[in-house]
């Protein structure tokens, strides 16, 4: 059909083609953009910065240092390659062996991969064999590996041989915290703060104050840590905010906790601790798909098995159980159990307590005696409130009420403000017929965490940091 010399049918075809192109190109472009590997990470980072309710002092102030790829692994890989080449050229240089061991240790703590701890330990020992005296860096590595393996007495013995207090005091803080020696931990933290006035020192002091139940002092020290924050200390900056998130999570302020976790991810997008804590938070709120997405993000970035794998499997098992898929949950618990049993007895890195928690979470009556045995051995090594709480839990499941009451009271005597510990104390009081005491304890639970409920209880041991 023609009109004024124009073919109408052809014109209509071109018109529709134009409409399809105008609609299709944006759709294709959006599809291409959203399937890029870093798109959702970048979108989440922009969203958390734009919509974050965090006050300015808590936000990371050095945006210029966040440009480009912020993986913390690549610089460590380069450092490892540098020292490996130096040692290949000069195999008898003990201090370069020590520097390599220290870099292996930093990689271990960043990735959670147990193989890096083994390399750090072996390389530090080689360095000390070459230079038995005046080798503080190698001693510090061995002390940190001992601490990771929960041999805290050995860690303290090694730290005592390090002449530089900037290196020895942080280990004195963390080892004494784990052993429940809060006064000694506090003294070391105060000395470290006086000596360095650093972000790391103030963060450690905040952890001590939290363990003592001095919440306001803990928050003040977290604020001091952020006041002395420096550009480029991405791992410290992310860790401090993740710990602040844990602080608020354990007091029921879930939105504020989430804001801190997301700010940590804006600084270090692959930070496993922040991701795992977000998964815990979403699980507690019943947002199971969101929890699964965070667990998937952690596993997606792993090249090798890590110390986080059993925790991820336990979290995924809790998701399945909450959704009514008991068979799926049992499969995941069994996989986590296999991994934990392989690690216990070697470089355990805390897995004895994790194995006990798994056995108790799964709820098989035949596992209770083993959980009690595992925790009886664990409290010989560390006696922080969280570990004592797990021991009390095992004793409760075994109906050994008097022992459970004694252990939970020891944990509470530390002063720590913990809804989960007071909830345990209330359950023990109820079981022994002391309802009035139980009611008092339940009031303490609500005062600390007004939203503590069954979902919160199921997610208790799935976080990272502040004792967990």
Residue, then its C-alpha position, 0 to 999 in steps of 0.5 A: x500500500x502506498x501513500x504519497x509515494x511511501x510504502x506504508x507496510x515497509x514504513x510500519x516494519x521500520x517503525x516496529x523495528x525501531x520500537x524493538x531496538x529501543x526496548x531491546x537494547x536497554x534490556x540487553x545492556x542491563x542483562x550484560x551489566x548485571x551478569x558482570x561478576x562485580x556488578x552486585x558487589x558494586x551495587x551493594x557498596x553504592x547502596x550501603x554508602x548512599x542509604x547507610x544510617x551510620x553517623x559520619x564518625x562510623x563511616x569509612x572516611x577515606x573513600x579515595x583509598x577504596x578506588x579500584x580492586x580492593x582485594x587484600x590477597x593480591x598484595x600478600x601474594x606479591x609479598x610472598x613471591x618477593x620473599x620466596x625469591x629472596x630466600x631462593x637466592x639467599x637461603x641462609x638469611x634467617x630474617x627473610x625467612x621470618x618475614x616470609x613466615x609473617x606474611x604466610x600468617x597474615x594470609x592465613x588470618x585473611x583467608x582462613x586457609x589452614x595450609x597457610x598456618x602450617x607454612x607459617x609455622x614451618x618457615x618460622x621454625x626454619x628461621x629460628x634454626x638459623x637464628x635462635x636469638x634476636x629473632x622476634x618476628x619468628x617468635x611472634x609467628x609461632x606464638x600466633x600459630x599456637x594461639x590459633x591452635x588454642x595452646x594459649x599457655x605456649x602462646x604466652x610463653x613465646x610472647x614473653x620472649x619477644x622484647x618489643x612490647x608492640x609485638x608481644x602485648x597484642x598476644x597477651x591481650x588475646x590469649x588472656x581473653x581466651x583463657x578468661x583472665x580478664x584482669x591480665x588482658x585489661x592490663x596488657x590492653x591499657x599498656x598497648x594503648x598507652x604505647x601506640x594509640x593505634x586503631x588495633x590497640x583501641x579495638x583490643x581494649x574494646x574487646x576486653x571491656x565488652x568481655x567485662x560487661x563495661x558496654x559504655x567503655x567498650x563503645x568509647x574505645x571503638x570510637x577512639x579506634x575510628x578516630x585514629x583510623x588511617x587510610x589504607x589499613x583496610x583489614x583493620x578498618x573492616x574488622x573494627x566495624x565488623x566487631x561493632x556490628x557483632x556488639x549491636x547484634x548481641x544486644x538486639x539492634x539488628x539494623x545497626x549491626x547490619x549497617x556496620x557489617x555492610x560498611x565493613x564490606x564497602x571497605x573489604x568486599x570479600x571480608x568473610x567475617x562480615x559476610x558470615x555475620x550477615x548470614x547469621x543476622x538474616x537467618x535470625x530474621x527468617x530471611x533464609x534466601x538472603x542468608x544462603x546468598x551470603x553463605x554462597x558468597x563466602x564459598x564462591x571466593x574460596x580457592x581451598x578449604x578454610x576454617x570457615x567451611x564447617x561454620x558455613x555448613x552448620x549455618x546452611x543446615x540451620x536454614x534447611x531445618x528452619x524450612x522443614x527440610x530435615x533430610x537436607x539439614x542432616x546431610x549438611x551436618x554430616x558433611x560439617x562433622x566429617x570436616x571437623x573430625x578430620x581437623x580435631x587432633x591436628x592443627x585444630x584451630x578451634x574445631x573441638x568447640x565447633x564439633x561440640x556445638x554441631x553435635x548439640x545443634x543436631x540434637x541426636x541423644x547419642x551425641x550428648x556424652x561426646x559433646x560433654x567430653x569435648x567441652x570438658x577438654x576444651x575448658x582446660x585450654x580456654x575459659x572465656x564466657x562463650x566457651x563456658x556457655x557451650x560447656x554448660x549447654x552440653x551439661x544441660x543436655x546431659x541433665x547434669x543440672x548442678x554442674x551446668x548451673x556452676x559453669x554458667x554462673x562462672x561465665x556470668x561472673x565475668x560480668x559479660x552482658x550476654x542474653x544467650x548466657x542469661x537465657x541458659x541460666x534461666x532454662x537451668x533454673x526452670x529445669x531445677x524448679x526455681x521459677x522465680x529465679x528463672x523469671x529474674x533471669x528472663x528479665x535480664x535477657x530482655x533488658x540486654x536483647x529485647x528481641x531474643x527469641x527462638x530464631x535468635x537462639x538457633x542462630x546463636x553460635x553462627x557468628x564470628x567475633x566477640x568470643x564466637 
